[in-house]
Amino acid sequence: MTLNTQSLSIEYQEEMIDLTATEYQILAVLFKKSGDYARRDEILDDCWQENQFIDDNTLAVNISRLRKKLTAFNRGPVIGTKKMVGYRLLRKEAKK
């Protein structure tokens, strides 16, 4: 997958999905972590720096919408969650 900074999109196998600014920022944090978990507070700080108060559910809702949007790639799950740890990008499993 390739994250496109100029068009705020993500590409995979010649398919492209447009992202909102928030979706792009979330994925940018996950890409920086390169498969490691990004803590919830890291993502919140990067995406909503100027807002003093963000509803606790805001990140979960955005992750859910992003997961749904990324199903268009037909590659299986893209974002993994580990309770009490955070979120990470999942590698595509090789087909047997």
C-alpha positions in Angstrom: 0.0 0.0 0.0 1.1 3.5 -0.8 0.0 6.6 1.1 -0.2 9.6 -1.2 0.5 12.9 0.6 -0.6 15.2 -2.2 -3.9 13.6 -3.1 -4.8 12.4 0.4 -5.3 8.9 -0.9 -4.1 5.4 -0.5 -3.2 3.0 -3.3 -3.0 -0.7 -3.6 -2.5 -2.8 -6.7 -3.6 0.1 -9.0 -6.7 0.8 -6.9 -7.0 4.2 -5.2 -9.2 5.3 -2.4 -9.7 9.0 -1.5 -9.3 9.7 2.2 -10.5 12.5 4.5 -7.8 14.6 6.2 -8.4 12.7 9.5 -8.3 9.3 7.8 -5.0 10.3 6.1 -3.5 11.5 9.4 -4.5 8.2 11.1 -2.9 6.1 8.4 0.2 8.4 8.4 0.7 7.5 12.1 0.3 3.8 11.4 2.6 3.9 8.4 5.3 5.6 10.5 5.0 2.8 13.0 5.8 0.3 10.3 3.8 -2.6 11.7 4.3 -1.8 15.3 1.4 -0.7 17.4 0.6 3.0 17.6 -0.9 4.0 21.0 -4.3 5.5 21.0 -2.9 8.8 22.6 -0.2 9.0 19.9 -2.9 9.0 17.2 -5.2 11.4 19.0 -2.3 13.8 19.5 -1.3 13.7 15.9 -4.8 14.0 14.5 -6.5 16.4 16.9 -3.7 18.6 18.3 -5.5 21.9 18.4 -8.7 20.5 19.9 -8.7 20.5 23.7 -11.4 17.8 24.1 -12.1 14.9 21.8 -14.9 12.5 22.7 -13.4 9.1 23.8 -15.2 7.4 20.9 -13.9 9.7 18.2 -10.9 7.6 17.3 -12.8 4.3 17.4 -15.5 5.7 15.0 -12.8 7.0 12.6 -11.0 3.7 12.6 -14.2 1.9 11.9 -15.0 4.1 9.0 -11.5 3.7 7.7 -11.6 -0.1 8.0 -14.9 -0.1 6.0 -13.5 2.1 3.3 -10.3 -0.1 3.0 -12.4 -3.2 2.3 -12.5 -2.0 -1.3 -9.0 -3.3 -1.7 -10.2 -6.9 -1.2 -7.0 -7.8 0.7 -8.4 -8.7 4.1 -8.0 -6.7 7.2 -5.7 -3.6 7.0 -5.9 -2.3 10.6 -5.4 -4.5 13.6 -6.3 -3.7 17.2 -4.8 -4.9 20.4 -6.9 -4.0 23.4 -5.1 -1.7 25.9 -2.2 -1.3 23.4 -3.4 0.4 20.2 -3.7 0.0 16.4 -1.3 -1.2 13.7 -1.2 -1.9 10.0 -1.5 -5.6 9.2 0.6 -7.3 6.5 -1.3 -9.2 3.8 -1.1 -12.9 4.4 0.3 -14.9 1.5 -2.3 -17.2 -0.1 -1.6 -20.9 0.2 
